[in-house]
């Protein structure tokens, strides 16, 4: 018997580990076209290409946000 990630608590849903370009754009606050432009210039957050599909791991988006944090002084 295999267990799905939500089998232990069916009322609790886990956040996705990866987001498509539209979802990733919403997550970090930029347009999907901006992400596409960044990919073409080897900029922006890391992504995974699976054939024609592009996905962004949430961990990579979070890391990119931290790496690009400016202002506010040292923490």
N, C-alpha and C positions, 0 to 999 in steps of 0.2 A: 504494500500500500504506500503510495507516495503522498506526501503532504504538500499542499499549496502553502505559500507564505502566510496566508490568512486562515489556515485550518485551525490553529489553536484558538483564535478568537474571531469568529466570522463577522462580528460587528465592527472589527477594527481593520481598516485598510492601511497598508503600508504605502508610503510615498514611492513614486517610481524612481528607479536608479538612473534612468536615462530619459531625456526629453528630446522631442523633435525640434526642428529649428523654430517653429512658431512658439512652442512652449518655452524653449530656452530664451528666446527674445523677451517674452513676458517676464520670465524669472529674473533676468538681469536688467530689464528696462530699456531694451533697444529693439529696433525693428528687425524682423527676420532678414530683410535685405541687407542690413548692416552686418549681420553675422555672415551672410554669403559673401559680401565684399571683403570682410576680414579674412575669411577662409582663402579667398583668391590672392590675398597679399600676405598670407602666413602670419596673420595677426589674430588677436582675440583669444578666447578660451580654446583649450584643446577639444577635439571632437573625434568621433569614431565614424569612419566611412565603412558601411556594409553594403557593398555593391553600389547602387545608386542612392541608397538611403544614408542620411547623415543624422547622427544623434549626439547629444551632449550629455556626458555623465554629470549628475548633480554635484558630485564631489569636485569635478574639474571646474564647474561654474563657480562653486564656492571658493575654490583656491584662486581662481582668476580675480574674483571680487576682492579678496584679501590682498593679492599681489598689486592691485591697482588702487588701493586705498590711499587717499591723499588728505593732507590737512589733519587738524586735531591734535598734533603733537605726539610725542612718544607715548606708548601704552605699556 
